[in-house]
């Protein structure tokens, strides 16, 4: 699959707020880090973490702004439009770094400041 479409499919899985669908992109022994939060180890723990986060928001919409591929790594520059539980919306820029194992993400590293989401 072409990289942009693949990134869009990850974004769609997140935007559906379906942690199981999201986890399909991960290796069983993945490492997941969201912003400055402690890393989460393993697919099931990541799925549970992401499901808990989904419960804290009203919705989201991810956009691919740009991306870079080098060897077994993909860097995704994007924007996410969050809908808060109160219905207000906030747009936040992010960068995700993926270290791949085959077609699955081994390391999923999110560089984002989610402060505005919870302000």
N, C-alpha and C positions, 0 to 999 in steps of 0.2 A: 504494500500500500504506500502511496505517495505520502511524504512526511506531513505536509499541511493537512491532508485529509485525516491522517492518523491522529494528529494533534486535535483536530476538530472533533474527532470521535471521542477522545478522552474528555474534552470540554463538554460534549453532549452527555456523557455518562455522569459527570459531576452535576451538570445543570438539571438532570433528571432527579437528583437527590436520592439516587439508588446506590448505596454503598457496595452492594454485591456486584453490580455492573461495573463500578469503578475498580473494584478489586481484581477483575478479570485481566487488567493490564499489568498486574504485579507478579513478581516471582514469589514463591512461598517464603523465601528468606529475605524479603525486601527490607530496606531501611527507608523510613518515611520521616521527613522533618518539615514542619509547617512553621515558617517564620522563625521566631526565636524560642519556640517551644522545644522541649526535650524530644529526641528522636524516638520513634516507635519502631520496634523490630518485629518483622513477620507479617504475612498477608492477613491473617485473622485479626491480629491486634490493630493493624492499620485499618481494616474494614470497620472494626468497632469504633476506633477513634474518629474516622470520617463520618460514620453514622451519627455519632454524638454531636459533631460539628454541624451536620445537616439539621439536627434538631434545634440548633440555636439561631438559624436563619429562616427567612421566609422564602428565599429562592436566590438564584444566581444565573448569570449568563456570561460565559467566557468567550473571549475573542482572541484569535491569533493575530498579533501585530507583526511579528517577525519570528524567524527561527534560524538556528545554525546547527549543522551536523558535523561532527568531527569524530572519526573512528567509531567507537561504541557509545558516544554521548550525543545527546540532543539538548539544545538550549532553546526554551520557548519564552519569548517576550510576549506578554499579553496584557489584556485588560479584563477585569471581572466587574460586572455590574451586580452588586449584591442588593437584594431586597431584605430589609430588616423585618423583624417580627411585627413592628409597628406600621409597616407598609412603606416607610421611607426608603429611598434608594441612595446608594453611594457607589461611585466608580473608583476602583483601585487598580493601580499598575502592579504587575508582578513579573518575576522571572522564575521559571522552573528549570532545574537542571536534572536531566535523566541520564543515569548510567545504565546501559542496557545489557541484558543477557539474552541474546537471540532477539525475539520480538517482544520480550517482556521487560518491564522496568525493575531493575535491581535496587537502585538508589533513586528515590523521588525527593528532591530537595526544593522546597518552595521558598523563594526570597520575596517577602511581602511585609508591608506594615498594615496590619488589620485594625490598628487603633481607630480609624474613622468608622469602621463597621460597628464597633461597640461603644462609640462616644455618646 
